[in-house]
Amino acid sequence: MIHVFVGPTLRRSEALLAVSGLRVRPPVRHGDLFAAAIGIGDTVVIIDGVYHQAPALRHKEILAAMGRGLRVIGAASIGALRAVELAPYGMLGVGRIYTAYARGDIDGDDEVAVGQAPDGEWDALTWPVVNLRHVLDLARSAEILDGERAARLLEALRAVHYPQRTWAAVRAVCRRQGQTAFADWLAEQTERDQYFGDLKRADALAAVRTALDGFTPPGAARPAPHSWESPYFRRWSNAFARTRVDGLDLSTEDRLIYQQVFDPDFRETWTAYLEHRSLRPADGSPGLPLKTRSAQVTGGTLPAHQVFHPTVDLRDEATVALLLAGEACEDRAAVARYADTLAAVRRSRPGFSTAAVRDDLARRMLLRVWRCSEHLFDEEASARGLVCGARAVEAAKRLVPGYLAESERMEATSAAQ
């Protein structure tokens, strides 16, 4: 399968995007390459991406995708930028814009930025600098402008902030610069050919054709995962890990936190996980029984959960199976309800995040569910793999809206009876 992340650079009506085996996706954003639908052996074509209205795609997400066997092509827009930066690791860049970045002829992100329609159609509303450079070169070839006037006009056009660089703004700048002849010529050319000077479109189509033709990634050495994975990357990959079970599309991280909070036997589950990690260290060192390893470190004076705090990798099936061993179908249904409640809160309160949930609400919920006293709160959190009470509070905040909603429903039901 070929996955094409594209927005304003190509219209959805492009015939090439209707080819069988090709899936068109919206502009890429942080987390998109973790999608389960993008599998080993697939090809990803990155053309457009968001960066103002949502977090941008990180480089390490692309490295991770290539590391698990995906072929990744970049062109035309953010794809060209990422391809230049990651070419040494196997990402393929396509097109004149990629080449210009690679040679150092251009270097600014603003070269490819455009204002986009807010209605989900992703139409470009403004002119990118790379296209203006191209049409100015064409105007010089047609002897509409000389080199000096073209350079001054480009500088003036580039000074206009990219979301304001509409066709009307381009004409206004041309008038101020005394270059109405160029503006008239450009209007005539675009009337004849709506794609005149659209270098981004040409590069994007070339990238899609490259994917359809099939390609072998460059033979450059790829870094071993440990050389670029970081706690931040692990946090991202866990946050975007999802599974489909019981007909529900659920966050794996939500499922784990639900078990850590509500499963009365999760202390034993966490101990079993620590035993698993002790016998199979991630760094390949010899395995040891957890009791032996703990005795070597502390002399056996502290419980293992207070000594070892391994980072959980929710991409690992064995890890997920161990940590969710006690999960029931009722738990998964509850996770779905809690997620729906949280989504409803976010819709009703624009800008809401779980960080806004009061610490005392999350703490009271945990104390009530765990039935522990304040002085045992940190110990209980640690025994459940949440390290300490403060981290348990932060993790549990995502559950608070759902917990409160369910508590209210139960109280209403009891009152009605």
C-alpha positions, 0 to 999 in steps of 0.5 A: 500500500502507498500512503500519500500525505497531501493537502494543498499541493495536490487537488483530490481530483488529480487522476494519479491519486485515484490509482488502485493501491494508493491511499490519500491521507490529510497533511501529515502531523505528529503521530500519523506514522504510528498508525496501525494501518501503515504496515511493514513493506508499505510506502509513505509519500510525504508531501504536505504537513501541518505545523501551526494548528497541530504539532508537526511530524518529528524526524524520529517518527520517520526514522522509526518508520524506516526502521520497521521496514517502511519506504519513505519518500519526500517532496514538494513541501515539508516532505522535501525538507524532511528528505534533505535532513534524513537522506543519510538514513534512507529517506528518498527526496524527489523533485526540483524543490528537494534538489534546491534544498539539498544544494543549499540554493534555498534554506527557509521553511517559508519557501514552501509554506502556504495558507490553507482553506479551513474547510477540510478541502485543503486548497492552497489560498496563497502563493509559496515562495518556491513557485514565485521564484520559478515564475520569475525565472520563467519571466526572465526567460521570456524577457518580461523581467531582467535579473535585477528587477526579478530579484527586487520583486522576489524580495518584496514578495517574500516579505509578505507573510505566507498566509497573506501572500494571495494573488491579490497581494501578489498583484499589489506588490507588483504595482508598488514595484512598478511591475504591472507588466509582469503581473499581467503576463502572469495572469495571462499564463495562469488563465491559459494553464491553471498549473502554470509555474506550480513547481510544488505540484510537479514535484508532488506528482513526480514523488507519487509516480516514483512510489508507484514505479517502486523504488529501493531505498538508498543503501545508506547505513541506518542508525541502530534504534538505541542511537536515536530513540529517546524518552521523548520518542518512547512517550510519543510512540506509547501515546499513539499506540492503538489496538482494535479489540472487541470492535473498539479502537482503543488507546493502548496507553489508556487501557494500561492506565485504566488497569493500573488504576482500577485492577485490584490485582495490578500490583501482582501484574507489575511484579510479573512484568518486572520479573520478565524484564529482569530475565530479559534485559533490553540491553542484551545483558545476562538475565537474572531472577528479579529477587537476585537482581534486587538483592545485588542492588539493595541487599534485598532491603527494598521491594523491587518496584521501588528500585526498578522503574523500566520504561514501558514500550507499548509497541512490544506485543509481549509487554502489552500482553503481560501488562493487560493480562488481567483486563476483561471485556468490561474494562475495555468497554469502560476505557471506550466510555471514558475516552468518549467522555474526555472527547466530549469535554474537549469538544465543549471546552476548546483548548482543554487538556488533561493538565487542567484537571485539578490534582486534588480530584485525581488524587481523591479518585485514586485514594478512593479506588485504591482504598489506601491512606495518604501515607501509603499513597506513594507506595501503592502508586509505585507498586502499580508501576506509576513510580510515585504518587505525583506521577500517578496523579498526572497519569490518572487525570485522563480518567477523571472526567469519565470517572466523575460522569460514571459516578454521577450516573450511578448516583442518579440511578440509585436515587431513582430506585 
